[in-house]
Amino acid sequence: MAILVTGGAGYIGSHTCVELLNAGYEIIVVDNLINSSEKALERVREITGKKLTFYKADLLDKEALDNIFKKENIDSVIHFAGLKAVGESVSMPLKYYHNNITGTITLCEVMQKYGVKDIVFSSSATVYGNPETVPIREDFPLSATNPYGRTKLIIENLLKDLYVSDNSWNIVMLRYFNPIGAHKSGKIGEDPKNIPNNLVPYITQVAIGKLEYLGVFGNDYDTPDGTGVRDYIHVTDLAIGHLKALEKLKEKPGVLIYNLGTGKGYSVLEMVKNFEKVSGRTIKYKILPRRPGDIAICFADPSKAKQELGWEATRDIDEMCEDAWRWQKNNPNGYNDQTRAN
């Protein structure tokens, strides 16, 4: 039996594929390659020495999805596929609602048709909106400050409603914070197709000389240095969290929700300093106005995942920055680069 990984060629998806293959799982990847590269999957095969099956398909294409389920023997699904940039979602809400929500509905309809009712959903800490206190626990009130976050919240509710209608579904929702870093090999990493939306690829591209400076959105937040504070988690730790969630599905638990984070918060300027330390490069930055939909402080209480999944983040901020820099240094132009990691 195989695991279907939607969005498996993307940043978090590709790292999770490595961990799944290393753990002995058979995997099938579905990805439309809008913000990812098939080369990532070639590198996954290289890193693991194992095979995977890939279909270039969009979750909005029900017929294509149906054919995949008809052809393959799928046991469960890890659902990453979706548009994910906060700022872009504010300017393009219809695109985000249609892609993320309709894509998930189509996926669940096809899963239901073929009797596949085990799913791990890649949610986000954005569902907590602007929390009144930190660290954030899973039982905190839910809201969202931007369309991207609202799509995640709607999908969470959709999956809960699906379970209420049919208790044979098993659903683990992982609310994760800010994944950074890259696989230790330097062969896969975060490779945004356009100007990066996330902080660390922006920093690494400034360090490598691709971008002139880092734009810091706001320095007037109620934080120690005025810049936003986030819980940064190594992408490999995050990937391992998905394996633990998959194992949890075997217990037929119904609906479960977990935070995946480190429980520590770092500001934008602290991240810049950490990156300068590991790379030996100066990171130029400019203070810009606040970005729509952003909040001041966001970090997790990850204790529930430790207690129930036996999972905790083990890689520290230096390792995250070192691995992100190795990926960028070895692949200055991402997957379009001819340079290969050693």
Order of alpha helices (4+ residues) and beta strands (2+ residues): beta-alpha-beta-alpha-beta-alpha-beta-alpha-alpha-alpha-beta-alpha-beta-beta-alpha-beta-beta-beta-alpha-beta-beta-alpha-beta-beta-alpha-alpha
